[in-house]
């Protein structure tokens, strides 16, 4: 439940494997939620992770779970805006955002702020849904119940904003096949075994099954594409 994105822990592990991580690196988690990926980066890669999230309740839960898992010496969380983090310039070696951009209209502003707090040759990884055309999105989805709070854009908008912010996009990877297979397995497992006590419905509410099925249908239709982007500061 603390890996609140398509692909879950598998997706987090895949993203981390592309980031050239080393023990002791300072890593920024943009839009950290209740902290599953941040705890993974700390526990498995021994990085010093700082997560920032706009939602105070998420930050409180993230801190509590991190204390309970005895990872608070490696992982910390602060409440704040990704547009103005308050961190000093050139603080972090790596940064990432997982399933966050769809909730933020000013992605260019976020990328400028991430560029500011990254050190020279710092790396920035993104895993988000992007639009592949003008077909309307079917709501609700995991990140929004209606169009008013959903800001999904095409991949080109990400690439342009990253370049203008001072990043060079080194590679990109479509993850549609992986995400469809993962989601179908999750739906089949829930139908067979029932909903586990600790699952995403605790974060998304009773409409979680509808949200997940909507995303699955749009991935199959080609309306939404989960994509990874890997960039370096220039």
C-alpha positions in Angstrom: 0.0 0.0 0.0 2.9 2.4 0.5 4.0 2.0 -3.2 1.1 4.2 -4.5 1.7 3.9 -8.2 1.3 1.5 -11.1 3.8 -1.3 -10.8 4.2 -0.9 -7.1 7.6 -2.0 -5.6 8.6 -3.6 -8.9 8.4 -0.2 -10.6 10.4 1.4 -7.8 13.1 -1.2 -8.0 13.4 -0.8 -11.8 13.6 3.0 -11.5 16.3 2.8 -8.8 18.4 0.3 -10.9 18.8 3.0 -13.6 19.9 5.8 -11.2 23.5 4.8 -10.5 23.0 4.8 -6.7 25.7 4.4 -4.1 25.6 4.3 -0.3 25.6 7.8 1.2 24.2 9.7 -1.7 21.6 12.4 -0.8 18.4 11.7 -2.7 15.3 13.9 -3.0 11.8 12.2 -3.3 9.5 14.8 -4.9 5.9 14.1 -3.8 6.8 11.3 -1.4 3.3 10.3 -0.2 3.5 7.9 2.7 7.1 7.1 1.9 7.3 3.6 0.4 9.9 4.4 -2.3 11.9 6.6 0.0 12.2 3.7 2.5 13.2 1.4 -0.3 16.0 3.7 -1.4 17.2 4.0 2.2 16.9 0.3 3.2 18.2 -1.3 0.0 20.6 1.3 -1.4 21.7 3.0 1.9 21.0 6.5 0.5 20.1 9.4 2.7 16.6 10.3 1.5 14.5 13.4 2.0 10.9 13.2 0.9 8.8 16.3 0.5 5.0 16.2 0.1 2.3 18.9 0.1 -0.2 16.8 2.1 0.5 17.0 5.9 -1.4 13.8 6.6 0.9 11.8 4.2 4.0 13.3 5.8 2.8 12.3 9.3 2.1 8.7 8.2 5.4 8.5 6.3 7.3 9.6 9.5 5.4 7.1 11.6 6.0 4.2 9.3 9.7 5.1 8.9 10.2 5.1 12.7 8.4 1.8 13.0 10.7 0.3 10.3 13.7 1.8 12.1 14.8 3.7 9.0 14.5 7.2 10.4 18.3 7.5 10.5 18.3 7.3 6.7 15.0 8.7 5.6 13.2 11.9 6.6 10.0 13.7 5.4 9.0 17.4 5.3 5.8 19.1 4.4 6.2 21.6 1.6 5.7 22.5 -2.0 7.7 21.0 -4.8 7.8 24.4 -6.4 9.6 26.0 -3.5 11.2 23.3 -1.3 13.3 25.6 0.9 16.4 23.4 0.5 19.7 25.0 -0.2 21.0 24.9 -3.8 23.1 22.0 -4.8 22.1 19.8 -1.9 21.2 16.5 -3.5 23.0 14.0 -5.7 19.8 12.4 -7.1 16.1 13.2 -7.3 13.1 11.3 -8.5 9.3 11.7 -8.8 7.0 8.8 -9.1 3.3 9.3 -10.1 3.4 12.9 -9.1 3.4 15.1 -12.3 -0.3 14.3 -13.1 -1.3 16.3 -9.9 0.9 19.4 -10.7 0.0 21.9 -13.4 3.3 23.8 -13.2 5.7 21.0 -14.1 8.2 23.5 -15.5 8.4 25.1 -12.1 9.0 21.8 -10.3 11.8 20.9 -12.8 13.4 24.3 -12.2 13.3 23.8 -8.5 14.7 20.2 -8.7 17.5 21.6 -11.0 18.3 24.2 -8.4 18.7 21.7 -5.5 20.7 19.1 -7.5 24.5 19.1 -7.5 26.4 19.3 -10.8 26.0 16.1 -12.8 23.0 15.2 -10.6 20.5 12.8 -11.9 16.7 13.1 -12.0 14.3 10.2 -12.7 10.6 10.5 -13.4 7.9 7.8 -13.7 4.6 9.3 -14.7 1.6 8.8 -16.9 1.5 10.9 -20.1 -1.2 11.5 -22.6 -0.8 10.0 -26.1 -3.5 12.0 -27.8 -6.6 14.1 -27.3 -9.0 11.4 -26.2 -10.7 12.4 -23.0 -9.6 10.8 -19.7 -12.2 8.6 -18.0 -12.6 9.6 -14.3 -12.1 8.7 -11.5 -8.4 7.7 -11.7 -6.0 7.1 -8.8 -4.6 10.7 -8.9 -7.9 12.6 -9.4 -11.7 12.2 -9.2 -12.3 14.7 -11.9 -10.7 16.8 -14.6 -10.3 19.8 -12.2 -7.5 18.2 -10.3 -5.9 16.2 -13.1 -3.0 17.7 -15.1 -1.8 14.9 -17.5 0.1 16.2 -20.5 2.0 14.7 -23.4 5.6 13.4 -23.1 6.8 16.3 -25.3 5.7 18.8 -22.6 8.0 16.9 -20.1 10.9 16.9 -22.5 10.6 20.6 -23.3 10.2 21.6 -19.7 13.2 19.5 -18.6 15.4 21.0 -21.3 14.4 24.6 -20.4 15.1 23.9 -16.7 18.7 22.8 -17.4 18.5 19.1 -17.9 19.6 16.8 -20.6 17.3 13.8 -21.0 19.6 10.8 -21.5 17.0 8.2 -22.1 13.3 7.3 -21.9 11.4 4.1 -21.6 7.8 3.2 -22.2 6.4 1.0 -19.5 2.9 0.2 -20.9 3.3 -3.6 -21.3 4.8 -3.9 -17.9 2.0 -1.8 -16.3 -0.8 -3.6 -18.0 0.5 -7.0 -17.0 1.1 -5.8 -13.4 -2.4 -4.3 -13.1 -4.2 -7.3 -14.6 -2.4 -9.6 -12.1 -3.4 -7.3 -9.2 -7.1 -7.3 -10.3 -7.1 -11.1 -10.8 -5.5 -11.6 -7.4 -8.1 -9.4 -5.7 -10.9 -11.2 -7.4 -9.6 -14.6 -6.4 -8.4 -13.9 -2.8 -10.3 -10.8 -1.9 -9.0 -7.4 -1.0 -6.1 -7.6 1.5 -6.4 -5.5 4.7 -3.4 -3.3 3.7 -4.0 -2.2 0.1 -4.4 0.9 -2.0 -8.1 1.3 -1.1 -6.9 2.8 2.2 -5.5 5.7 0.2 -7.9 5.9 -2.7 -11.2 5.0 -0.9 -14.0 2.7 -2.0 -13.7 3.8 -5.6 -10.2 2.2 -5.9 -11.3 -0.8 -8.0 -13.1 1.6 -10.5 -10.0 3.9 -10.6 -7.7 1.0 -11.3 -10.0 -0.5 -14.0 -10.3 3.0 -15.7 -6.5 3.3 -15.9 -6.1 -0.2 -17.2 -8.6 0.4 -20.0 -6.9 3.7 -21.0 -3.5 2.0 -21.1 -4.9 -0.7 -23.4 -6.6 1.9 -25.5 -3.4 3.9 -25.8 -4.9 7.0 -24.2 -2.4 6.9 -21.3 1.2 5.7 -21.3 3.4 5.1 -18.2 6.9 6.4 -19.1 10.2 6.7 -17.4 12.5 9.6 -18.1 16.1 9.9 -17.0 17.8 13.3 -17.0 21.1 14.8 -15.9 21.9 18.4 -14.9 23.8 20.4 -17.5 
